[in-house]
Structure formats: C-alpha cells, structure tokens
C-alpha cells in the first residue's frame, strides 16, 4: 500500500427536498430526498504518521470534537488505518443539516481509497448520510439513506446558504415530527435553469422544516429574509438549521448574500453554487 500525503474536499450537502415516507419497526425513518452538493466545504489533509491523530482548525473549529466522536477519525479507524495524521480545516457549521461531519468522514474514506488503495467497506455503519456523501454528486437518496441513485439534468444552481448559529440535534426534530407517512417526491424532471428547478421544488417538501421551526423559530426568519432578497425558492436543508435560497444568477446570489451579511453580521452566510 502506497502512502503519500493527500488532500481531500468535503462539500456541504444540501437536501433540496426531504420527504419522510414511513418509519421502520426499528425506529429508523424512511426518506426520499433530492441531494446536491455545494462548491464550499471543509478541507482535509492526510499524511502518514505514527498513530492516528486529528488536528482541527478553521473559522468553524470551535466545539468540533477531537476524539472518537469526530466522524473523520472514526472513518479512518473503521477503514483499519491507524497510522495517519488528519488535518481538518472547518468551514461548515456543525449540527447544521448540511452533512458536515458525514462529508468529512466520506472525504477521508475517498482519500484513503483513491490515494492509498484502502478498502473502505460498508460506510452506512458510520451514519445515514455517509452513502450519499461518498457519492458527492447530485443524487436521489431513499430508504434510510442507504439507497443512492445518481440524478442527471440538474443545472448549476446559484444559491445562498444561511445559518443563524443555532445547532439543532437531529433526534429532537424527528421526535417533533407529526406526519411520518408522507408521499414520496414527484418524478424528477430535467431542469432548463434555476427558475424551472425552483418551480418544481415549490410542489415538494422538507417534512422536517415545520418541527425544526417549532424548535428554532429563527429558521423561519432565515427563510423570510432569503425570499425578501429575491430568492426564487427558500427551504431548510436536512434537519436544519441551515437554509438555502435559489437565485436566477450568481450575481443575484452575491447581492443577496452581501445584503444579508449587513443585516445579520453574526450569522453564517455563504454564496455558493449547488450541483456544479
């Protein structure tokens, strides 16, 4: 096995839709979700070392665990790699509904597989978002997250991501969910542009959005502010609290991001392109 220093990128995962379609006897919820990835994310570097270590830096490093609670460390350990030093530069907020930890773990596993030839095995054991984050492309995710199907026909979507700084535990959102047997998504068409995608999204759902707003009303504020800035569509991603707004152009998204940063200088606000 050749071991060299390698870099990896862990993009933000955005659930354009998230339909809860049932609940299994073991308590796990069945989902139907259209997932895209942003062009922003965390940065990782892996190098050969004596022992398994993790160093965390970056603007969103505060509160990120450095022990085995960290999915990047757990991913390396699960792959049987105990002689690697992982450097993680955090740009994505934690517990934000954009798969930060899962995307970090997937980036580690991809790097070990592609750079070092390591067999990564069953990634679903590390979390429901691991299979889709391993794919890191536009995907329809179903089952409890283990069924991932590549989706074509989604154009690059200019967007703004907004997080008010509220960490929301996913179990609390699912516990507050009233309707647990919703309908799945409609058939996903090929979209000509962001406008046609936003129009289709208006008939779809994130079933976790209402219970999340009950827990953190500021999520509703995020959605209203994005729409006020001209977003074609605004919705919460995952279990929150990050929200996204789709815009007709990157210049529109840039103007909206600048305006929102002036209104809420302490919020995490990022212009991005989804599905690029």
JOURFEN-V958464 format. One record per residue. N is the residue number from 1. OMEGA is omega as a letter, one per 30 degrees, with the letter a starting at -180 (* if undefined). D_LAST is the distance of its C-alpha to the last C-alpha in Angstrom with 2 decimals. Layout:
BEGIN
N	OMEGA	D_LAST
N	OMEGA	D_LAST
END
This chain:
BEGIN
1	l	32.89
2	a	31.46
3	l	30.44
4	l	28.69
5	a	26.80
6	l	23.08
7	l	20.08
8	l	17.36
9	a	14.33
10	a	14.30
11	l	11.20
12	l	12.16
13	a	12.39
14	l	12.43
15	l	14.78
16	l	14.20
17	l	17.60
18	l	20.30
19	l	23.45
20	a	26.39
21	l	28.33
22	l	31.22
23	a	32.76
24	l	34.22
25	l	37.74
26	l	36.52
27	a	34.85
28	a	31.19
29	l	29.21
30	a	27.46
31	l	23.98
32	a	21.65
33	l	18.15
34	a	14.70
35	l	12.43
36	a	8.76
37	a	7.71
38	l	7.23
39	l	6.97
40	a	10.72
41	l	13.29
42	l	16.59
43	l	17.81
44	l	20.39
45	l	22.94
46	l	25.38
47	l	28.66
48	a	31.84
49	l	34.48
50	a	37.63
51	a	36.62
52	a	33.50
53	l	32.49
54	l	29.73
55	a	29.33
56	l	27.18
57	l	26.39
58	a	24.01
59	a	24.00
60	a	23.71
61	a	26.12
62	l	29.04
63	l	30.03
64	a	27.80
65	l	30.25
66	a	31.25
67	a	33.14
68	l	32.45
69	a	30.96
70	a	27.81
71	l	25.53
72	l	24.50
73	a	28.22
74	l	28.88
75	l	26.22
76	a	27.91
77	a	31.27
78	l	30.33
79	l	29.30
80	a	32.72
81	a	31.63
82	a	34.11
83	a	34.14
84	l	30.90
85	a	30.25
86	l	26.92
87	a	25.74
88	l	23.25
89	a	21.91
90	l	21.04
91	a	18.66
92	l	18.07
93	l	21.11
94	l	23.02
95	a	23.96
96	l	21.22
97	a	19.61
98	l	16.29
99	a	17.48
100	a	18.28
101	l	21.18
102	l	19.87
103	l	16.65
104	a	19.10
105	l	21.31
106	l	18.71
107	l	17.66
108	a	21.41
109	l	21.98
110	a	19.27
111	l	20.76
112	a	24.24
113	a	23.54
114	a	21.76
115	a	23.67
116	l	27.01
117	a	27.29
118	l	27.98
119	a	28.10
120	l	26.30
121	a	27.98
122	a	27.36
123	a	24.64
124	l	25.25
125	a	28.38
126	l	26.42
127	a	24.96
128	a	23.40
129	a	19.81
130	a	20.17
131	a	19.42
132	l	16.06
133	l	15.17
134	l	16.47
135	l	14.12
136	l	11.06
137	a	8.96
138	a	9.10
139	l	12.87
140	a	16.08
141	a	18.27
142	a	21.99
143	l	25.43
144	a	25.64
145	a	22.18
146	a	23.28
147	a	22.09
148	a	18.44
149	a	17.37
150	l	14.14
151	l	12.89
152	l	11.72
153	l	11.51
154	a	8.94
155	l	7.32
156	a	4.68
157	l	7.35
158	a	9.20
159	l	11.17
160	l	14.05
161	a	15.15
162	l	18.94
163	a	21.33
164	l	25.05
165	a	26.07
166	l	27.47
167	a	27.13
168	l	27.65
169	a	28.83
170	a	27.22
171	l	30.69
172	l	32.07
173	l	29.52
174	l	30.18
175	a	33.89
176	a	33.77
177	a	32.04
178	a	34.60
179	a	33.19
180	a	32.19
181	a	32.26
182	l	29.73
183	l	28.43
184	l	25.21
185	l	22.22
186	l	22.70
187	a	21.30
188	l	17.57
189	l	17.37
190	a	14.88
191	l	13.70
192	a	14.18
193	a	12.52
194	a	12.12
195	a	15.92
196	l	16.45
197	l	14.17
198	l	16.15
199	l	19.31
200	a	18.81
201	a	18.06
202	l	21.36
203	l	23.23
204	a	21.64
205	l	22.43
206	a	21.99
207	l	25.56
208	a	25.57
209	a	25.04
210	l	28.73
211	l	30.30
212	l	28.01
213	l	29.06
214	l	32.64
215	a	32.25
216	a	30.35
217	a	30.93
218	l	28.80
219	l	25.73
220	l	27.13
221	l	27.47
222	a	23.77
223	a	22.95
224	a	25.66
225	l	24.61
226	l	21.01
227	l	22.55
228	l	25.11
229	l	22.55
230	l	21.33
231	l	18.54
232	l	18.15
233	l	18.07
234	a	18.70
235	l	19.08
236	l	19.71
237	l	17.49
238	l	19.48
239	l	23.02
240	g	22.29
241	a	22.90
242	l	19.38
243	l	18.45
244	l	15.40
245	l	15.67
246	a	13.43
247	a	14.25
248	a	14.60
249	l	13.29
250	l	12.16
251	l	15.88
252	l	16.96
253	a	14.86
254	l	16.34
255	l	19.78
256	l	19.59
257	l	18.66
258	a	21.55
259	a	23.91
260	l	23.25
261	l	23.82
262	a	27.13
263	a	28.10
264	a	27.21
265	a	27.26
266	l	27.61
267	l	24.59
268	a	21.25
269	a	18.95
270	l	15.52
271	a	13.19
272	l	9.50
273	a	6.10
274	l	5.53
275	a	3.81
276	*	0.00
END
